[in-house]
Amino acid sequence: MKDEERTTGSRFAGSNKSTNGQRNRQVRRRETAAHDQKLQQTMIREPKQPQPTVEDTQRILKAAEYTKVPKLTHNVLTKEERKTLIKESAKEQAATQRLDDAAGKGPIGRWWSRVQAGPDRVSLPLCIVALGVVYGDIGTSPLYTAQTFLAGQGGLANADRDAVLGMLSLVFWSITLITTVKYVLIAMRIDNNGEGGIFALYSLIRKYGAWLAIPAMIGGAAFMADSVLTPAVSISSAVEGLHTLPVFEGVFDKNPDLTLMITVVIIVVLFSLQSRGTESIGKVFGSVVLVWFSFLAIVGVMNLSQDWTVFAALNPVYGIRFLFSPHNAAGIALMGTVFLSTTGAEALYSDMGHVGRGNIYATWPFIKVALVLCYFGQGAWMLHNQNNPVFDGMANINPFFQMMPTGLRYVAVVLSVAAGVIASQALITGAFTMVSEATRLNWMPHLQVQYPSRTRGQLYIPMVNRVLCVATLLVLALFRDSAHISAAYGLALTVTMITTTILLAVYIWHNRNKVGAIVFLVLFLALQTMFFIASMAKFLHGGWFTMLLTCAILLIMVAWNEGTALEREQRRHMKSEDCLPVLKQLHDDDTVPIFADNLVYLTSDSDMKRIDTDIFFSIFADHPKRARAWWAVSVETSDEPFTREYSVEDFGTNFIYRVRIRLGFKVSQSIPPYIHQIMDDLAASGELPQQVTRYPKLDADPNIGPIRYVLIHKALMPESKVTSQQALALRLKYAIRHAAGSPAKWFGLAPYNPLTEVQPLFLATTKQPRLRRV
């Protein structure tokens, strides 16, 4: 394959090497003479083009006024952007002044100044956002954890002191070990430029072995599958709480599908609000979550007065003893119930980039205390009412609602519905982050990403939002109610936690702490494997759906990764000295008609000193695409919100230009106006020859000739020497790319009728048998 490319390149470069001696030179002289004679005859036959008069030129220019070139101002910032930056600058100056004042107040003030100057800085507004974005999922766990425990033990009458203290002990230490120790204290210290989640973690350690991609892909796929179920189960279970209110009993009895309809409306509204950004949503949700966790703490303390001895469950011996006790009716499946108290821990890690590590550190103690008080309050209520005849024969008792007075229960139902919505938000924003990280790893197609707020980590991906919404509605249509959805819930998340543990252990091992890595791996892998085994009891009752979703997402990532690797194997880049001679020859060849004055290729290659071979072959394949100027343009997104800058490499020519445009993540990605500006700048500086247009054109720019945009896609040739598995991966990748949408829309090229060109994927090919002449 490489020999063929070198031969082709030599032919295109006009190499005059000869291996057949004088005979070949004579043949070439005869061909050159014949070509010159034919060219002279053609020039004689063609009439001379009439030159336009001054009056004709004025008419042409007047007609050109009916269409307008995309305009750009002389400013690099809009008025709104300048106001935003001025406001942010004033806030930073005020914060700096506060830090300076605090630094002069002793050791505590100096410590606080160091914290605020680093990645652990704390901001009150973002703390409120963190409450709404990060903690929604874990905040709904008290709604159903104790209820599931009682169902597994056969009812409230069987929940004696050993059982209740054992459950509380397992819940407390699971939250402490999994959420506090593993995720808050260890995982969140391991970030990739402020981003968290399993993909960001893999990006840090992939240099230690190719096999690490396997747990990273499996864990990421499982997390995204769980993101589909979380909105369905959390919102539907909260809405079903309306059944417990006497005022609504008759309404729901007459309309059994009303719960499902309300759930669908809430989910559609929730996904519709995602384009506004997690900052605006988080501020609203944050206030609600603050009230919700305060409510959990208050009702917990109200019931703790019935039996303060439940705090004996802080001793882990109670939990271990009950787990393996013959009185434990649920057996090892009890750990599946306990695991429900830790759901949301992985989302907490994934959402770190949205709100910042310091704001999670600042808010987690409040969340932890509120959860513990609520769980222990429910335990105290169970011990106090174990022999209460009022609950004899009652099935499916929910201690969370039963431990409240009737009037307070109305408030609890309303807040639980809000908490269910917020729990969904935590997983949705986590899914956006995960897909963005997978895209950077080339495990998923490049999708249009929007940044509704000024914070880089707060992003919105329209395609992912639509897919999640449709998939969530499909889950509701399939399972109908929370009881059936919960059977599938949580199983995939145990897989994500196990794979995250493996990757964290690898990171710790390679950071000179081998003993710590072994202790971490053994402890958390044993605990989470127990969770996984217990959750497998859900497989036949709905867990199969979660695993099916996981496998589907995993297939997309594997196919995209494998297809990308195959494409990279054949991708070549050309040095300027290899391609410039033949490009100059084509540029100066008047026998080839002009294809476009400016031929603009979009490329993902950001190297300014080379040309992608795909562009070179596009220019010369089939019929040469002669142009006054060829442009290879790449677009990058910077970490600053309002960056607008470009750089140009012309390779010492006036016909080939390599352009790199850097746009801030808040700047529109529509590039035609910027292309015009770059061309005008180069024309004004003399780097681009004058391009006089004789006729009206779409953009009516008198200084620049017509522009044609080209996008290059790849296609597998039937003769390619690939295995059936590789061929399937490539076909799946191209199908996914088609479904993901064209970059022409993202970059604002659709109105300009860009040329989408399909090139064969130049992999090794099999030799075909010769034809037999008859």
N, C-alpha and C positions, 0 to 999 in steps of 0.2 A: 504493500500500500504506500509506504513512504517513497519507494522508488518511482511509483507512478506519479505521485505528487511532484517529486523533483523534476521528472520528465516534463510534466505539464507546465510547471513553473518555468522551466527553461524555454519551452516553446513559446509561452506567453511573453517572456522577456526578450524575445527576438534573438536567441542564441544562434550563431552562424557556424557552430561546430559541424565539420563534415567528416564522415568516415568512409565515404565511397569515392573519394578522389575527384579527378577532373570531370568525370561524367556528370556528377551531381551539380557541379558548378555551372556546366554548360546548360543543364536543364533549368536551373534557377535563372540564368541570364535570359533564356528564351521566354520564361514565364513573366519576368519583369518587363521585358520589351512588349509582350502582348498586353499586359495590364496597362502600361503607359499609353499604348495605342488606343485601347478601348476607352480609357479615361478622356483622351483628347477628343475622340468621336462624340462621347457623351456631352462634353462641354460645348462642342460645336452645335449639337442638336438643341440643347436647352437654351431658350430665349433668356436674354438678360432681364433680371428682375427690375421692374420700374421703381424709381426712387420716389417716395412720397413728397408731395409739395408742402409748402408751409401751411396752406389752408387745410390739407389732409391731416397734417400733424396736429393742428389745433382741434379738429373734430375728434381725433383719436384721444387726445388728452381730455376733452370734455366728456367723451363717453366713459373714460376710465374713472370719472368722479362718482359714477353710480355705485361702485363698490369700494369699500374702504379697507385699508390695511389694519390689522390688529394693532391698536395704539398702546404705547407705553408712556408714562409720565417721565419727567427728568428726575423724580425722586425715587429713592430706593426703598422708601417706606410709605405706606398709606397714612392718612391722618389718624385712623383708628389704631394702627400699629404704633405710631409715635406716642399717642396718648397712653397706650398700654405699657410701652417701655418706660415712659416717664413715671407712670404710677408705680411700676415695679421697682424702678430705681429709687423712688422716694421710700418705698417700703424697705428696701435693702439698706438704705442709709439710716432709717429709723432703727432697724434691727441691729445694725452695726453700732449705733450710738448706745442702744440698750446693753449690748454686749460689753462695750467699753465701760459703761457705768457699773455693770455687774463685776467686771474684772477687778475693780478697785474695792470690792467688798469682801476680800479675804479669800481663803482656799475654795470655799463653795462657789463663789462668784467666778473664780478662775476656771474651776472645773466646768461650770455651766458654759462659759465662753468657749472652751475647747469642744464641748459636745455640739454646740450650735455651729461651730466652724467645720464640722466633719459630716460624714454620711449619716450619723445618728441624730441630726438636728431635729428639733421638735417644733411644729407649728400648730397652733390651736385650730385654725380652719381645717388643716389637713387631718388633724386628730378627729374632727367631726366627720370628715369624709371617710376616714379609715373605719369608723364605727359603721357607716352605711354600706361601704363597699366590701370590707373584709370579713366582718363577723356575722353576717346574716345567716349563713348555713349552720354554724356551730350554735347560734342563738336559738334555733328552733328545736334542738335536740331534747330539751326538757319536756317538750310537748308529748313525746311518744316513747322515750326510753323507759321510764318507770312503768308505763302502760304495757309495753312489750314484755317487761320483766314479769309482771303479775300474770300475764297470759301464759308465759312459759312455765310458771310454777303452779298453775292450776287455780289461780284466784287469790283474793286477799286473805282468805282463811288459812292458806298454806304458807303465807309469808310471815314466818315467825322471826324472832329477833336475830337468829343466826343468818337467816336468808337475807333480811333487810340490811344488816351490817355488812354481810359479804358482798352484796350488790353495790352498796355505797362505797366500800373500800376499793372494789375493782374499778368503779367509775372514777373515783378520785385519782387513783394512781395511774389509770390509763390517760386521763387528761393531763396529769402532771408529766408522765414520761413521754407520751406521744406528742402532745401539743406544746407543752412548755419546754421540755428539755430538748426533744429532737428538732422541732421546727423553730420555736422562738429563740432558744439559746444557741443551737448549733447550726441548723440549716440557714437561718437568716444571716448568719455571719459569712456565709459562702454565697456571694452574689456575683453576677456578671454585669459590671457597670450599673449596679443598682437594680437589675432585673432578677427576679427569682423564678422558681419553677423548675421542673425536671429537665426541660430543654436548655435553660440557661446554665444549669448545673453541668449538663453533659458538655456544653461548649467549653467549660473550663478544664475538663479532664479527658477529652477525646484523644488528646495526644498520647495518653497512656495505653491505648489499645483500641483496635478497630471493633473488638467484641463488645465494647461499652455501648455501641449504637443499639444493640439488641434490647437490653433492659430499658434504655431511654425511649426507644420507639414504643415498646409494649406499655410502659408506664404512661407515656403521653397519650396514646390511643385510649387507654382505660380511663384516664382523667376526662378526656373530651366526651367519651361515651357517658360517663356519669353526669357531665354537664347537661346532657339531654334529659336525664331522668329527674334531676334536682328540681327544676321549675315545676315539673308535673306533680311530683310527690309532695313538695312543700306547700305549694299553693292549694292543691286539691284537699290536702289534709286540713289546712287551716280553714278553708271555705266550708268543709264538712262540719266544722265546729259550730256552725250556725244551727245545726240540727239539735244541739243541746239546749238551745234557748227556747223557753216555752212559747214565746210570742211567734216563733217561726215554725213550730212543729206542724201545724195544719197546712201551711203553704208548701212545705217540702213533701208532705205526704201526698198531696194532690199533684205535685209536679216533680216526679222522681228524677228527671233529667235537668232540673233547675241548677243543681250544684255543678254539674258538668258545664252548663252554659255560662255560669258566672266565672268558673275557672278559665274557660276559653277566652272570655272577654278580658279578664285581668292579664292573661299571658300575652295576648295580642297587643294590649296597651303597653305592657312592660317592654316588649321588644321594639315597639315603635319609638319609645323614648330613648333608646340606646344611642341614636345619632346625636343627641344633645350632649353626650359625654358623661363620664362617670363623676366629674367634678360637680356638675349641676345636680345630677341625680344623687350623688353621695351627700351633698349638703342637706337635701330634704330627708333622705333616708337616715342620715347620721343622727338627726334630731329624734327621729322615731326610735332608732335603736337605743339611743341613750335612755329614752323613757322606758323602752321594753326591758332592758337589763336592770334598770332601777326597779321596775315592777317585779321582776323575777326575784331580786334580792329581798324586797319588802315582804312579798307573800311567803318567801322561805323563812324569814325571821319570825313572821307571825305564827308559823306552825312549829318552829323550833322550840317555842315556849312549852309545847306539850311534852317534849322529851329531849332534853339537852344531851342525854347520854349517847345519842347517835354519833357524836364526834369521836367516839371510841373507834369508829370505822377508819379513822386516819391511820390506824395500825394496819399495815398490809397483810398481817397474819390472818385477819378475818376474811379477807378476800380469797387468799390462797386456800385456806382451810375449807371454805364453803364450795369453791369451784370443784374440788375433788371429793366432796362429801357425798355420801349416798342420799342425803336429803335434798340434793340439788336435782330437781325433777327435769331440768332442761339439759343437764350434762354439759358437754363442751360447747353446745349451742348457746350457752349463756354468754360466751365471749362475743357472739354475734350481736347480742343485745347491748353489751357493754360498748362495743365498737361504735354504736350509734351516737354515743356521747362525744366521739372524737371526729365525726364527720365535719368537714370544713377546715381541718388543719392543713390539708394540701392546698386548698384554695387560699388560705392565709399566706402561704409561701409564694404561690403564683402571683398574688395580687400585690406583693411587696413593691414592685415597680410603680404601681399606681399611686401609692400614698407615702412611700418612703419608710425605711426600716425604723427610724427613730420614733415615728408616730405610732407604729405598732407596739414598740417597746413601752411607750407612754400609756397606751390604752389597755394593753393585755392584763395587767394586774386587776383593774376594775372588772373586766370581763370574767376573769378566773374566779374572783371572789363572788360575783353575782351568780355564776353557774353553780358553784359549790353550795352556797346558801340555799339555792332553789332545790337542788338534788337532796340535800340533807333535810330540808323542810318537808319534802315529799316523803322521805324515809320516816321522819318523826310522825307524820300523819298516818302512815301505814301501821306503825307500831301502836299508835294510840287507838286506831279503829279496827284492829285485826279481828276482834271479837264483837264488833258492833253489829247487832241484828239487822240494822237498816240495810246493810250491804249483803245480807245473806241471799244467795241465789242470783245476785247481779253478775252478769257476764261483761267482759270488756270494760272494766273499771279504769278510768283515767285519773290517777291521783292528782295530776296537775290541776284539773278543773274542780275535782271534788273537794280539795282542801281549801277552797275559797268560799266565802259567803255568796249567796245567790246573786245579790246585786253587783258584787265585784266580778262575777263570772262574765257579765256582759262586756265589761272593759277588757277582760282577758281574751275573749273571742275576737274582738275588734283588733287588739294589738297583735294577736297571733296571726291574723290574716295579713296584717302589715309586715310582720316578721317573715312570713312565708314568701312574700314578694321580695323582700330584701335578701333572703337566702338565695333566691334565684339569681339576683343581681350579682352576688359574689361569684357564682359559678360562671355566669355569662362573661363578666369581665376577665375571669381567669382563663376562659376559653379563647378570648381575643388575644391575650398575652401568649398563650401556648401556640396558637396558630402563627402569630408573628415570629416567635422564636423558631418554629418549625420551618418557616419560609427562609429565614436566614441560614438555616442548616441545609437548605435545598431538599427538604423532605416533603414540601408541599408547594403548590404553584404560587407564583408571585401574585398576590391579590391587591386590590386597591385598598389602601389604609388611610384613614382620616384621623386627624388629631383635633377633636372639638375643643380642647382646653389648651392652656399654655404649658401644661406639664407634659413632657415627652412620653412618659409611660402610660398616659391615659389615652387610649386609642380606640378606634371603632372600625370594624371591618364589615362593610355592608353584606358581602357574600356569606360570611360566617353567620352573621345575624339572621339572615333569611333562612339558611339551612337549619340553624338551631330552632328557630320558630316553627318551621314546618315539621321538624322531627319531634318537637315537644307536643305539638298538636296531634301528630300521628300516635304518640305514646298514649295520650288521653283517649283517642278514638279506639285504641287497641285494648287498653286495660280498664277504662271507664272510671275507676275510683281509686282512692289512695291505698286501700287495703291490698289490691292486686298490684299496684305500682310498687309499693314498699317491698313486695316479695322479690323484686328485681333490684332494689336500691342497695347500694353499699358494697356489693360484691366486686365491682370493677375498681372501686376506690381502694380496696385492700391490695389489689394488684399494684396500683400506683405507689402506695406506701412502701411495699416490699422493694420495688425497683428503685425508689428514691433512697432507701436505706443502703442498697448495694452501691449506688453511685456516691453517696456521701462517705461511705467507708473507704472507697477507692481514693477520694480526695484527701481524706484524713491520713491514709496510709502513705501517700506520696508527699505529704507535707511534714515528714519526719516525726510522725507520731504513730508508729506501727502498733504499739500496745493499745493505745486509745482506739485505733481503728478496729482491732480485733474485739475489744470489749463492746464497742458500739455495735458492730455487726452482729455479734452473738446475742446480745441483749434484745435489740430491736427486731432482728430477724426472727427470733424465737417468738416474741410477743405478737408480731404481725402475722406470722405464719399460723399461729393459733387463731387469730381473727379470720384469716382466709379459710381455714378448715371449717370453722364454725359458720361462716357465711355461705359455704358451698351447699349447706342444707337448703338454701334458697334457689338453687339452680333450676330444679324442675318446676318451681312455683313462680317463675318469671325471671330468674337470674340468667336464663338462656338468652333473653333479649339483650341484656347488657353485654354479655360476652359476644353476641353476634354483632352488636354495634362496634365493640372494641376491635373485632377481627376485620370489619369493613374499613374502619379508619386506619388500622395497621396496614391493610392491603394498599391503601392509597399512598401511605408514606413509603412503604417498601418499593412499590412500583415507581414512584417519582424518584426516589433515591437511586434505584438501579438504572432507570432510564437516563437520568442525568449523568451517571458515571459512564455509561456507554457513549453518550454524546461527547463527553469530555475526552474520551479516548481518541476520537477522530478529529477533535478541534485543533486547529493549527493557527499560528499567528505569523505574520510576515513582517520582516524588517523593512525599513523604508528603502534600502538599497536593492531589495529583491523585487519590489513592486513598482517603484517610481518610474523606471525606464519605460515599461510597457504602458503605464497610465499616461505618461507624457506623449507617447506615440499615438495613443487613442485620442487624447485631447487635441492634438494637432492634425489629426487625420480628417481632412475636409470631405473625404469620400463617404464617411459614415454620418448619417443625419443625427442632429442633436436630439437626444431622448428627452432631456430636460436641462434647463439652464443650471438648476441646482438640484442635485440628487442627494437627499438626506436619508441616511441609514441610522436607525436606532439600534444601539448595541448595549449589552450589559457589561462589556469589557471596559474598565476604567483606565487602562494603561494608555498613556498619551504618546508613547514612543513606538507603537506598533499598530498594524491594521489586521483586523480579523479576516482570516481566509474566506469566511462565508461572504463577506462584502466583496472581496476580490473576485470570487467566482460569480457572484451575482452580476457584477459589472460586465464580465466577459462571457457568461453562459448564454447559450442560444444566440441572440443578436447583441453585439456590444452596446452597452448603454453609455453612449458618449454624452458628456455634460461639460458645461463651462467650469463647473466646480463640483467635486464630490465631498460629502460631509459625513463623518462618522461621529455620532452624538451619543453620549451617555449622560444619564440623569442620576444624581445622587441626592439623598435626603440627609441633611445635617441635623445635629442634635440641638441646634439653636432654632427658635421658632420662625424668625423672619429673615433668614439668610437668602440673599440673591446675588450670586457671583458666577463667573465663568472663566475658563482658561482655554487657550487655543494653541495648537501646534500645527504649523503649516509645512513642516519638513523642508523648508527652503524653497517651496513652490508657490504658485499662484492658482493651483487647481485642486489640491487635496488638503482638507482641513480636518484635524482631530479636535473635537470640542467636548469639554466636560462642564456640565452645568450643575451647580450645587444650590439646592433650594431648601429653605427651612421647612420643618415639618408642618408648619401652619400655612405655608405658601401654596397657592394653587399649582398643581402639576401640569397645567395646560401650557405646552411649550411653544406653539407657533409664534406668539408675540415675542418670546425671547429669541427664537431663531432669527426673526426679522431684525431685531435689535443688533444681534451679533453680526449679521451680514452688513447692516448699515454701518456699524462701527468699523468693520474691516475695510469697507469701501471708502469710508471717510479717511482712514489712515493710509490708503493706498495698498494695503495688503491683499485686497480683493479687487481684481480688475473691474472696470465699469461695465455694467450689464444694462445696456439700453434695450428697452422693450418697444417694439414697433406697434403692437396691438394691445387692446385692453385685456386685462387678466383679472383673476378672482380677487386678489388682494389690493390691486391698484397702487402698488408701491412703485414709483417711477425709477427708483434707484436700484432695484433688485429684480432680476428676471424670475420667471415662474419657478416654483418650488414643488418638487415631487417627493413625498415621503415613502419609504420602503420598510416593511417589516419582514423579517426572514423567519420562516418556520422550517422544521426538519420533518422528513418522512422516511420511513424504512423501505429500502428497496427489496423486491422479492429475492434478488440474488445474494443478499447480505448473508455472510457466514456467521450466523448467531444461533444459539441454542433456542429451543422452543420457549424456555423460561425467559430468556432475554428478549425474544420477540414479543412475548406476552407483556413484559414490563414496559417496553416501548409503546406498544399499542394502548396499554392502559394509561400511560403518561399522556399521550396525545389526546386520548378521550377526555381525561381530566382537564387538560389545558383548554380544550374546546368548551367544556362546561364552565370553566373559571372565567371566561371572557377574554377579550382581546385588549392588549395594552393601548391600542389605538384610542379606545374610549377614555382610559385613565389619563393619557397625555393630551387629550383634546384634539386628536387628529381626525376623528370620524368625519367632520364636515369637509375635510380636504381630500376625501377619497383616496386614502393611502393605498399603495400597492402591497398586498400581502403575497409574498413569494414563498413557494415551497421548494426546498432544496433536498436532494437525496442525502441520506445519512451515509457518508463514505466510510462504512466499516469494511472489513475484509470480505471479499465476495468469492463465491464458489464459481469455478470454471464450468461453463455449460458445454455439452457435446456439440460438435460441429454439425451443420446441416449437410445433407447429401443431395447433390444436384441430380435431378431427373430430367 
